[in-house]
C-alpha cells in the first residue's frame, strides 16, 4: 500500500480599500479641529460611506470622532481618518 502524506497550506490575503468621493461642485471648508481644508460631507453621505445610521454619526460627532462643521455637514477628513482607523482595527483581528 502506498503511503500518502497530507499537507495543509494556509494562505492569508491582506487587502486595502480606498473610498474616493468626487462630485462636481463639491464644497470645501476649513476645519478648525483638523487645521486644514477638506470636502464637506453631508449626513446622508457620511451614513452611506460609513454604513452607519444617523444616530451613530451624531454620537461620533458628539464624541469628537467626527468633526461637525455645520448642522448638516461633517469634515471629510475626520470621516476618512475615523473609518481608515476602523478598517485597520478590523483587519488586525
Order of alpha helices (4+ residues) and beta strands (2+ residues): beta-beta-alpha-alpha-beta-beta-alpha
